[in-house]
């Protein structure tokens, strides 16, 4: 399985599941160096604005046409957004927790 680079130790140590969890606003730990990591907050804000816009667009389209087909169109778009979020969202190193 693909490993992603930790910004702290520069090793390919972040598994796909952890990278996905970072993309949904969770803090992850590098298994190699133990650094606390998160996705870039400002880019996550933009990404989630796109998620909301896409859901609203296809949801209102389905509501206006009284059809479920636009909701089926939403599925591949949502999967594409998830793929882009996992692949291109940079990680940031958080400060260590205090005493």
C-alpha positions in Angstrom: 0.0 0.0 0.0 1.2 3.5 -0.7 3.0 5.4 2.1 3.0 9.2 2.3 5.9 11.3 3.4 6.0 12.6 7.0 6.9 16.3 6.9 8.8 15.9 10.2 11.2 13.0 9.5 10.9 13.0 5.7 10.3 9.2 5.6 7.5 7.4 3.7 5.7 6.3 6.9 2.1 7.6 6.7 -0.3 4.9 5.6 -3.3 5.6 3.4 -5.8 5.3 6.2 -4.0 7.9 8.4 -3.7 10.3 5.4 -7.5 9.9 4.8 -8.2 10.5 8.5 -6.1 13.7 8.4 -8.3 14.8 5.5 -11.4 14.7 7.8 -9.9 17.0 10.4 -8.3 14.4 12.7 -4.8 14.6 14.2 -2.6 11.6 13.2 0.7 10.4 14.5 3.7 9.4 12.4 4.6 5.8 13.2 8.2 6.5 12.5 9.0 9.6 14.5 5.8 10.1 16.6 5.2 13.6 15.4 1.6 14.9 15.6 0.4 15.8 12.1 -2.7 17.4 10.6 -3.8 18.5 7.2 -3.2 22.2 6.3 -6.2 24.0 7.9 -6.6 26.7 5.3 -6.5 24.3 2.5 -8.9 22.0 4.3 -11.3 24.9 4.7 -11.2 25.4 0.9 -11.6 21.6 0.3 -14.6 21.4 2.5 -16.2 24.4 0.9 -15.9 22.5 -2.4 -17.4 19.4 -0.8 -20.4 21.5 0.5 -20.8 23.2 -2.9 -20.8 19.9 -4.8 -23.3 18.3 -2.4 -25.6 21.4 -2.5 -25.4 21.6 -6.3 -26.4 17.9 -6.9 -28.8 17.9 -4.0 -30.7 21.0 -5.4 -30.5 19.6 -8.9 -32.2 16.3 -7.7 -34.8 18.4 -5.7 -35.6 20.6 -8.7 -35.9 17.7 -11.2 -37.6 15.4 -8.6 -35.2 12.6 -9.6 -32.5 10.5 -8.0 -30.2 10.5 -11.0 -28.3 13.6 -9.9 -27.5 12.0 -6.6 -26.0 9.1 -8.5 -23.8 11.6 -10.4 -22.7 12.9 -7.0 -21.0 9.6 -6.1 -18.1 9.7 -8.7 -17.5 13.4 -8.1 -17.3 12.9 -4.3 -14.9 10.0 -4.8 -12.8 12.2 -7.1 -12.7 14.9 -4.4 -11.7 12.3 -1.8 -8.9 11.1 -4.1 -7.6 14.6 -4.6 -7.9 15.4 -0.9 -5.8 12.3 0.0 -3.3 12.7 -2.8 -2.5 16.4 -2.8 -3.4 17.7 0.7 -0.1 18.6 2.5 0.4 17.7 6.1 1.6 20.0 8.8 3.6 19.2 11.9 1.9 20.3 15.2 3.7 21.3 18.3 4.2 18.6 20.9 1.6 18.5 23.6 2.6 20.3 26.8 3.4 18.7 30.1 
